[in-house]
Structures are given as C-alpha cells and as structure tokens.
C-alpha cells in the first residue's frame, strides 16, 4: 500500500499516515505494534518521552529490518524537561532509548509557559547539528505560534494537535497553513467515544467504511498528517485502508460541523 507524502517547509518528505504510540496500559504490546505497522507498510512512527516506551519502540524498529532512511521517527520533549540544557539532555536520552543516531522530527510536546523560548532554541541547536531532520511543536494554537515567531530563527515544520471533527477549529488549522506549517492530527478516532454518532455512521455507511476509517480519511482530506493509535494488527491495517475512497465536499462539510469540543487531551487554549 502506497501512503502519500507531504513535503515540509524545509523540503523533507513526511508520510501522511503513521502509527501513534500513546499506550500507557499496553507497554508490553508496543514493540509488536511497531513490528506489525512496519510490516504492513507504515513508515511514520510517532513516539514521545512521556509515553515511557521508547526502548520498546526502538527494539521494534531494529527487529523490523526496515532501512533507517525509509523511516520517519518522531519524538517530543515533555514539559518537565523543557529549558535549553534540559531539553538537550532529554533528547540524548530519547535517542539512546530509541537506539537511533538522529530523529526525523522533534517536537515541544506542550506549550508550558515558563520555558517555551529556551526549549525552542534547544531544538534549533539540534536541527543545526543535524541531529533532527526537522523540528516543530505540538498542541500549539495561534497565540503560542505568534509568540514563537517573535524569537524563532527557524519556522516549525510541523504542528501536531488533536484533530477530529469534534474538536476541529478551522481558524487554527488555517493559521498553520498560512504560515507553511504542516498540521499533524492526533487522536483522530477520539478513542472510539463517537462510534455511535448518527452523522458519522450515516456517512460511513454511504462509503462502505467504518466510522474509524471515515475519521482517518477526513484528516487526510483536510491535508493533515494523521497518526491513529492501535496496538492491534487488524486495527492498524483497517486504519490504513483509507486510500480507496474520497469524501465528497458535501460530506466533508457535514463532518466539519460536528464540533462539540470533545477532546481526549487537554485543550491548548488553557495554556
């Protein structure tokens, strides 16, 4: 299965569909999920220090036998590690745990107010040292990006935030596009909380797809990168089977009007 790529603002290509690895109660299954995803053709792996499973992720990558240059591996610096020197130390630990020599993307996980500026400077240093092929942010909304633009020498390549029809904010999405920042959506499936939604089910049935596949495809149609999480091989495969249909403009509009601020994570507006 050929997964399309997006081109980031520094020319790096990033797969548009990957595997999310937030699995706090399923750590023992993480390595196998990485092996399954890579075997099925996934090449984007989204990890983070706070997930506490980067050693397992690294083992899966190594055992898969997939060539490193064919992979796109992301990690994130957690709030307690923010700051210039502490971010560099956190990055070193992440690389060590993953067993890698470089990352394809390193993100600030949340816009913690006390150390945002110094943390971005650390990411720019890592980028200049070619230890990261690209750098970006996560859970940043317009107010956080506008602040970052005041002191950044490098524009973020990616902004990863929660993205489903139920927390879709068109102005926030558009602001990233206007500034050539690639949106990457996490929790597209809303942890299954919306599987009984009438509009979702009606539209999914029209295309002969599951509501989960419809939600993944909605992200793709928006132009976002998306990283549905699963530790089950069959579900990972199902989440990949979204490139054989397109959602009509009318149905995209219906889905994009389902906003009710349902979120699995914190609201960035609270930061």
Beta strands, then each sheet from edge to edge (+ up, - down):
strand 1: 5-7
strand 2: 13-15
strand 3: 19-20
strand 4: 44-46
strand 5: 72-77
strand 6: 105-108
strand 7: 135-138
strand 8: 158-162
strand 9: 182-186
strand 10: 225-226
sheet 1: 1+ 2-
sheet 2: 3+ 4+ 5+ 6+ 7+ 8+ 9+ 10+
end
